[in-house]
Amino acid sequence: MAHWKHVYSPMDGSNGKLDYHKRSLPKLSFGVELEFALATIPYQRTDPDPEDGRQVYGITQREDRALAKELPADRARRAQEHISNTLTEAGFSSIREPDSDGQPREQYLDRWIITQDSSIKGPSGELRYSFQPIEMQSPAYLMTEGSLKEVQRVCHLMTKTYRTYSGPTSSVHVHVGNKKQGFPLETLQNLMALLWTFEPQLETLHPEHRQKNGYCGSMRRSSQLMVRMKLSKIDLRGSLDEIYNTKSISELILLMGFGYGETGYKLGFNMSNLLESYVNDDGEHIHIKSPKKTIEFRHHEGTMDPVAIYHWTKVCVNFVEFAEEVWTSKLRVWLRCNIDRKVVDYPAVAVLCALKIPVQAMYYEKKLAERGDDPNRT
């Protein structure tokens, strides 16, 4: 960390002062999606760990109802309702999956939405429990320390009340927005140029199973920009010009979206929620309407650790703030100088220091050491 503490940033000015745009956007908003497998036990089975103290009975099944008569959809619904009730009783606004009731999801962006994701699995070979795949979608919060602490309190409430499992099939997604306003094209160009340049470094912050994953693919391996680079023999520095030459938000999003390569359907940095109506190559008018005008960061492993979620959310929001505040001319020069540097020479810790978030740089340096990874690995 000491080596990178004073690394150059395009926000550096003279005499130790910062040189940047005064923010034209209001305080940013954010939301998190938490995924985990919820351990439950039917009344007919014995609790394998009765001293644990956290609830496993009565989550998916009524005491007077035989397990054989329960449908999987009924058990899933009851699990979601149970969690929603736990949140409500603790003072958090919450609702079970509104889409199943035919209600428009956007009217519930002010509360926790409890739903499921069938891709989430419990631990392999664990037969003592029945697991329910749970996804918790937070309200759209303004980015404040108080909002982050509220998310942390929800994580603590869940792990204090329930037996949860955050395995390799679960993840944490962070959405960053400008309320419902979207973002200027220049801010998004700066953001995607930043993420494109330093994606190899940022990938090292996450475990191996999140680095090569069809649910959070790599732009450097699977985006339309990568396809264009191969077909037109564009080098890395030239790829930055491709990003800045885009004329509309939709053009930029399509350029940085899924092309081919890795198996999957979404990349780790997903801007599809910001897509505007456009005319495709066949002359068809594609009309887009998304209730969430957000940039989604999908890389993080599944966890209910309040500290981990706090720091990763800060990193995601800071990337967007940095992209809005930095002078584009200085940013482009800096990115061109660093886009082909090896991770061993310019690791993730250096990137976070350059983004002016030294607290997060220190946190991830420590996390990488605890994980047994060399922060300077290639």
C-alpha positions, 0 to 999 in steps of 0.5 A: 500500500505504501508503494501506491499511496501517492500514485498519480491520478488524473485528478491531481492538480498543482500544489497537492490540490485536486483538479476536477469538475464540480459535481453537476449530478446530485448525490448518486443512488445505489441498490444491492442484490443479495443472494444466498441459500436459506436452510430450512427443515420440515417439522418431521425431521430432527434439527442436526444442530439444535444449539445453533439457535437460528430458525429453521422450522416453520419457514416453508411449512405449516406445522399442521401440514404434511410435507408430501402435500406441499408444492415447491412453489408453496414452500418458496412463497412461504420462505419469501414471506417469512423473510419479508415478515422478519424485515418488517418486524425489525422496521424495514419496509419489505414485500415478497416478489411483487411480480407474482401478484401482477404488480409493476415492480417499479412501484416497490423500489422504496422497499426490500423485495424478497424473491428467488433465483433458481441458479442459487444452490445449497452446499453440494451433498448437504442432505440435512437441510432443505434449501431455498434460493433467496434473492433480496433486492434492496430499495433505491438508497441515496448514497450516504453512510446511513444508507450503507449502515442500513444495508449492513443491519439487514445483513446482520439481521439475516445471519442472526435469524437464519442459517444462510449459505453463500456458496459459489452459485450466489453473488452480490450485485450493486446498482448505481444510479442517478435517481431516475435521471440516467447519466450523460454520455460523457460520464458513461464513456469515461466510466466504461473506458475506466472499467475497460482499461483496468478490468484485469486489475479489478478481476483480481479483487474477486475469487477465481469462480467469479472471474470466469463466469457466464453470469459476469463475463469479461468485457476484454474477452466477450464484448462487442468491442472485443469482436470489433478489435479482432475484426478490424485489428484495433490495438488496446489504445485504439479501443479507447478511441472506439469508446469515445467515438460513440455518438449515443448512450445506446451505441456505447452500451451495445459496443460494451455489451455481450459479443461472443466468447465466454458462455453466458448472457451478461457481463460483469459491468452491465449497462443494459438498464440505461439502454434507450430506444434505438434503430437496429441494423435491420432498420427496426425501432427498438423501444426500451423502457426500464424502471431502473436507470442503473449501472450494474456491477455483477462481479462480487461473490455471494456474501452476507458479510456487512463489511465486504458489502460496504467496501464493494458498494463504496468502490462501485459508486466511486467509479461512477463519481470519478467518471463524472468528476474527472476531466475527460482530457486528462483521463484519456491521456492517463488511460492510454498510458496504463491500458497495456500495463501488466497487473504485476506492475500496476495492481488493483491497489494502485487503481483504487489509490488513483481513484482517491479511495485509499480506505478501500485500497487498504481493505482489499490489500488486506483481503487479498493477503488473507485469501493467500493471493499475491496482490501483484499476481498476473 
